[in-house]
């Protein structure tokens, strides 16, 4: 994976986390590519766009303190909440004003880094404002070369502090005049047989290296070897970070803004397509609902023309049930409604003086109420029906203003 290693040195004159001055260099497959560069956050953003590399931010600052924390098995689950208060007596200030990060847990101990929250938030905000995602943020002393049973010390001369890396995930800074006392105290804390077998010294020139070696305790001077420090070639960046400050409240956030820029055209096109799809579906649905209402109204009108009273639930099924009673079947034979109508209709049609008032069919009987100006016409109708092999029985007559009304009962001859 390609990395863009960025160094923020808080000890530079006029360095400000709100307008950071940075140094960076591209690392590809473990090899440095191209020259190192220096500049502002804007210039770094341009370099990152060209390289598409993951950003590792190394912080050279005495504001970052690395210590070892101890905890019990019961405290492990709530380590992030309890540890700040375990270290409260060693911190100058309110623990709520500090950011805490944790390394890998080893048994009942863990490396803890703490630093004032405000300056680190301000610094990381500059990267986020430039649309840069910091994948790893760690103290620069944890990039000093390190192997088991070796301590690494770096001193850049003058008033610069000495940086001491004595474990994979632990380091500290100390003024040169306090270095010997701090190393003696560190040696006294080491378990038996855990003293370093080698001490690696880094400096910018021979004089600085000699001064650094002379400051060591006598027990370490004979174990010391020296090397000239190179800002980039001397960094140990081949391993995973020993501790990443990007956790807790400063953990990496999802790059939603960058994702949005990438997917924005597709999202807009999908949104337009969705709106058109929903709009056309809504219009089609509204049209279909209108048609359904018209069909329902027409069905109800047709049903009520046949069945004026009663509930209408399923008009088609109800009408079929009604009609089934009038179908001719094997039991009714020629007495079915359809065969009877087929026989009497031509006779009724040929007698224009006879008016059919109503017609009823019940269980093989056809009941006709007819009206005529002359009773003889009604009697001729009865006779004509009997000539068609029908039983035509005159059940009653009555006089009306228009002439005579009569009721006929008609059945087929068995």
C-alpha positions in Angstrom: 0.0 0.0 0.0 1.3 3.5 -0.9 1.7 5.9 2.0 2.3 9.6 2.1 4.3 10.1 5.3 3.7 13.6 6.7 5.6 15.1 9.6 4.2 17.9 11.7 7.0 19.3 14.0 5.4 21.4 16.8 8.9 22.6 17.8 9.5 24.6 14.6 9.4 28.4 15.1 5.9 30.0 14.5 4.4 26.5 14.0 0.6 26.7 14.5 -1.9 23.8 14.2 -4.4 26.1 12.5 -1.9 26.9 9.7 0.4 23.9 9.8 3.8 23.8 8.0 4.3 20.2 6.9 7.0 18.0 5.4 6.1 14.9 3.4 7.4 12.1 1.2 5.8 9.3 -0.8 6.5 5.7 0.2 5.7 3.0 -2.3 6.2 -0.7 -1.5 8.7 0.1 1.3 10.8 2.5 -0.9 10.9 6.3 -0.9 9.7 7.8 -4.2 10.9 11.2 -5.4 12.3 14.0 -3.2 10.8 15.2 0.1 8.6 18.2 0.0 7.5 20.9 2.3 4.6 23.2 2.3 1.1 24.0 3.5 -2.0 21.8 3.8 -3.2 23.0 0.4 0.1 21.9 -1.3 -0.1 18.6 0.5 -3.7 18.1 -0.8 -2.4 18.5 -4.3 0.4 15.9 -3.7 -2.1 13.5 -2.2 -4.4 13.8 -5.2 -1.5 12.9 -7.6 -0.4 9.9 -5.5 -3.7 8.6 -4.2 -1.7 7.4 -1.1 -2.8 6.8 2.4 -1.7 9.5 4.8 0.4 8.7 7.9 0.8 11.8 10.1 3.8 11.7 12.5 3.7 14.3 15.3 6.9 15.7 16.8 5.6 17.3 19.9 6.3 17.3 23.6 2.6 17.7 24.2 2.2 14.0 23.5 3.0 11.7 26.5 3.3 7.9 26.3 3.0 5.9 29.5 2.2 2.3 30.5 -1.2 1.7 32.1 -2.1 -1.3 34.3 -5.6 -2.6 34.9 -7.4 -5.6 36.3 -9.4 -8.2 34.4 -12.6 -6.5 35.6 -11.5 -3.2 34.3 -10.6 -4.4 30.8 -14.1 -4.0 29.4 -14.3 -0.4 30.5 -10.6 0.4 29.9 -11.3 3.5 27.7 -13.5 5.1 30.4 -11.5 4.2 33.5 -7.8 4.7 32.4 -8.0 8.5 32.1 -8.9 8.6 35.8 -6.2 6.1 36.7 -3.7 8.6 35.3 -5.4 11.7 36.7 -2.7 12.3 39.4 0.0 12.4 36.7 -1.8 14.8 34.4 -1.6 18.6 34.8 -5.1 19.7 34.1 -8.6 18.3 33.8 -8.7 14.8 32.1 -11.7 15.9 30.1 -9.4 18.3 28.3 -7.1 15.5 27.1 -7.4 13.0 24.3 -6.5 9.4 25.2 -5.4 6.6 22.8 -4.4 3.0 23.5 -2.0 0.6 22.0 -2.3 -3.2 21.9 -3.2 -4.8 25.2 -0.6 -7.2 26.6 -1.8 -9.1 29.6 -2.7 -6.5 32.2 -0.9 -3.6 30.7 -1.4 -1.3 27.7 0.5 1.7 26.2 -1.5 4.9 26.7 -0.9 8.1 24.8 -2.5 11.4 26.0 -2.3 14.9 24.7 -4.3 18.1 25.1 -7.4 17.6 22.9 -7.7 21.2 21.6 -4.5 21.4 19.5 -4.9 17.9 18.0 -8.5 18.6 17.1 -7.4 21.9 15.4 -4.7 20.2 13.5 -6.9 17.3 12.2 -9.6 19.8 11.3 -7.2 21.4 8.8 -6.8 18.0 7.1 -10.5 17.4 7.0 -11.1 20.9 5.6 -8.7 20.1 2.8 -10.6 16.8 2.1 -7.6 14.8 3.3 -8.2 11.7 5.4 -5.5 10.9 8.0 -5.5 7.1 8.2 -2.8 6.9 10.9 -1.7 9.6 13.4 1.1 8.7 15.8 4.0 10.2 17.8 7.1 10.6 15.7 9.3 8.8 18.4 7.4 5.6 17.6 8.9 5.7 14.1 12.5 5.6 15.5 14.2 2.3 14.5 13.4 -0.4 17.0 14.1 -4.1 17.6 13.6 -6.2 20.7 16.4 -5.6 23.3 17.3 -2.3 21.6 16.7 1.2 22.7 16.8 4.1 20.2 17.8 7.6 21.1 17.6 10.7 18.8 19.0 14.1 19.5 19.1 16.9 16.9 21.4 19.2 18.9 20.9 22.6 20.6 17.9 22.9 22.8 16.1 20.0 21.1 14.9 17.2 23.5 16.3 13.7 23.4 13.7 11.2 22.1 14.0 7.7 23.6 12.1 4.7 22.2 12.5 1.8 24.7 9.7 -0.4 23.7 7.6 -1.1 20.6 4.8 1.1 21.8 6.5 3.4 24.4 8.8 6.4 24.0 9.4 9.7 25.7 11.2 13.0 25.3 13.6 14.5 27.9 16.0 17.5 28.0 19.6 16.4 27.4 20.7 17.4 30.9 18.1 15.0 32.4 18.8 12.2 30.0 21.2 10.2 32.3 18.9 10.3 35.3 15.9 9.3 33.2 17.7 6.3 31.7 18.9 5.1 35.1 15.4 5.3 36.4 14.2 3.4 33.3 16.9 0.7 33.8 15.8 0.2 37.4 12.2 -0.5 36.3 13.2 -3.2 33.8 12.6 -6.8 34.9 15.7 -8.9 35.4 17.3 -9.9 32.2 15.3 -7.2 30.2 18.0 -4.5 30.0 18.8 -3.5 26.4 21.5 -5.3 24.7 22.1 -2.4 22.3 21.5 1.3 22.3 21.2 3.0 18.9 22.1 6.7 18.9 21.0 9.1 16.1 22.3 12.6 15.6 22.9 15.1 12.8 26.7 15.2 13.1 29.6 13.6 14.9 29.7 16.2 17.7 26.1 15.7 18.5 26.5 11.9 18.6 29.6 12.2 20.8 27.7 14.5 23.2 24.8 12.1 23.3 27.0 9.1 24.0 28.9 10.9 26.8 25.6 11.7 28.5 24.6 8.0 28.7 25.0 6.1 32.0 28.3 4.1 32.0 26.4 0.8 31.8 25.0 1.8 28.4 27.9 3.5 26.9 29.6 0.3 25.9 26.4 -0.9 24.2 26.0 2.2 22.1 26.4 2.5 18.4 25.9 5.7 16.4 24.4 6.6 13.1 23.7 9.9 11.3 20.0 10.8 11.4 18.2 11.2 8.1 14.7 12.7 8.3 13.3 10.0 6.0 15.7 7.2 5.6 16.0 6.6 9.3 12.3 6.2 9.9 11.0 2.7 10.7 7.8 2.7 8.6 7.8 -0.9 7.4 5.6 -2.2 10.3 2.1 -1.4 11.4 1.8 1.6 13.7 2.5 0.8 17.3 -0.3 3.2 18.4 -2.8 5.3 16.4 -4.1 8.5 17.9 -7.1 8.3 15.6 -9.5 6.6 18.1 -12.2 7.5 20.5 -13.6 11.0 19.7 -10.9 11.5 17.0 -11.5 8.3 15.2 -11.7 8.2 11.5 -15.1 9.3 10.1 -16.6 8.0 6.9 -15.5 10.0 3.9 -19.0 10.9 3.0 -18.2 14.1 1.3 -15.7 12.4 -1.0 -18.1 9.5 -1.7 -20.8 12.0 -2.6 -18.6 13.8 -5.1 -17.8 10.5 -6.8 -21.4 9.2 -6.8 -23.2 12.6 -7.2 -23.8 12.4 -11.0 -25.1 8.8 -10.7 -27.2 9.7 -7.6 -28.8 12.7 -9.5 -29.5 10.6 -12.5 -31.0 7.8 -10.3 -33.1 10.5 -8.5 -34.5 11.9 -11.8 -35.3 8.4 -13.0 -37.0 7.6 -9.7 -39.1 10.8 -9.9 -40.1 10.1 -13.5 -40.9 6.5 -12.6 -43.0 7.3 -9.6 -44.7 10.2 -11.5 -45.6 8.0 -14.4 -46.8 5.2 -12.1 -48.8 7.7 -10.1 -50.5 9.1 -13.2 -51.2 5.5 -14.5 -52.6 4.6 -11.0 -54.8 7.7 -10.9 -56.1 6.8 -14.4 -56.8 3.2 -13.5 -58.5 4.3 -10.3 -60.8 6.6 -12.4 -61.6 3.8 -14.8 -62.3 1.5 -11.8 -64.7 4.0 -10.3 -66.5 4.3 -13.7 -66.7 0.6 -14.1 -68.0 0.1 -10.6 -70.6 2.8 -11.2 -71.7 1.2 -14.5 -71.8 -2.2 -12.8 -74.0 -0.9 -10.0 -76.3 0.9 -12.4 -76.7 -2.3 -14.5 -77.3 -4.4 -11.3 -79.8 -2.0 -9.9 -81.8 -2.0 -13.2 -82.3 -5.7 -12.5 -82.3 -5.9 -8.7 -83.5 -2.5 -7.4 -83.4 -3.5 -3.7 -80.9 -5.3 -1.5 -77.2 -5.2 -0.8 -74.7 -5.2 -3.7 -71.5 -7.1 -2.8 -70.4 -8.9 -5.9 -72.8 -7.8 -8.7 -71.5 -10.3 -11.3 -71.8 -13.2 -9.0 -75.1 -12.1 -7.6 -76.6 -11.7 -11.1 -75.3 -15.1 -12.1 -77.0 -16.6 -9.1 -80.2 -14.8 -10.0 -80.1 -16.0 -13.6 -79.3 -19.6 -12.6 -82.8 -19.9 -11.4 -84.2 -19.2 -14.9 -81.9 -21.6 -16.8 -83.5 -24.6 -18.4 -82.2 -27.9 -17.0 -83.1 -31.6 -17.4 -85.6 -31.3 -14.5 -87.6 -28.5 -16.1 -87.4 -29.5 -19.7 -89.6 -27.2 -21.9 -91.0 -25.5 -18.9 -87.7 -23.5 -18.5 -88.0 -19.8 -18.9 -86.0 -19.7 -22.1 -88.1 -22.3 -24.0 -91.3 -20.7 -22.8 -90.2 -17.3 -23.9 -89.1 -18.7 -27.3 -92.7 -20.1 -27.9 -94.8 -17.2 -26.6 -92.7 -14.3 -27.9 -93.7 -14.7 -31.6 -97.4 -14.9 -30.7 -97.2 -11.8 -28.5 -95.4 -9.9 -31.3 -98.1 -10.8 -33.8 -100.9 -9.4 -31.6 -100.1 -5.7 -31.7 -103.4 -4.9 -29.9 -102.1 -6.7 -26.7 -99.8 -5.0 -24.3 -97.7 -7.0 -21.8 -97.8 -5.3 -18.5 -95.5 -7.6 -16.6 -94.1 -11.1 -16.7 -93.2 -13.5 -13.8 -91.7 -16.9 -14.0 -91.9 -19.2 -10.9 -90.9 -22.9 -11.0 -92.1 -23.7 -14.6 -95.1 -21.3 -14.6 -95.0 -18.2 -16.8 -97.5 -15.6 -15.4 -98.5 -12.8 -17.9 -100.4 -9.7 -17.1 -101.7 -8.3 -20.4 -104.0 -5.5 -21.5 -106.2 -5.1 -24.6 -109.1 -2.9 -25.8 -111.2 -6.0 -26.5 -111.5 -9.2 -24.4 -111.7 -11.2 -27.7 -108.1 -10.3 -28.4 -107.0 -11.8 -25.1 -109.0 -15.0 -25.7 -107.4 -15.3 -29.2 -104.0 -15.0 -27.5 -104.8 -17.8 -25.2 -106.0 -20.0 -28.1 -102.9 -19.2 -30.1 -100.7 -20.3 -27.2 -102.6 -23.6 -26.8 -102.1 -24.2 -30.5 -98.3 -24.2 -29.7 -98.7 -27.1 -27.3 -98.9 -24.9 -24.2 -101.3 -24.9 -21.4 -102.7 -21.3 -21.3 -105.1 -20.8 -18.4 -107.0 -17.5 -17.9 -106.9 -16.8 -14.2 -108.8 -13.6 -14.1 -109.9 -10.5 -15.9 -110.8 -6.9 -14.9 -112.2 -3.9 -16.7 -110.0 -0.8 -16.9 -110.4 2.5 -18.7 -108.2 1.3 -21.6 -110.3 -1.9 -22.0 -109.6 -5.3 -20.3 -106.7 -6.6 -18.2 -106.2 -10.3 -17.9 -103.8 -12.7 -16.0 -102.6 -15.8 -17.9 -100.8 -18.8 -16.5 -98.7 -20.6 -19.2 -96.9 -24.0 -18.9 -95.6 -26.5 -21.4 -97.7 -29.6 -22.0 -95.9 -32.5 -20.3 
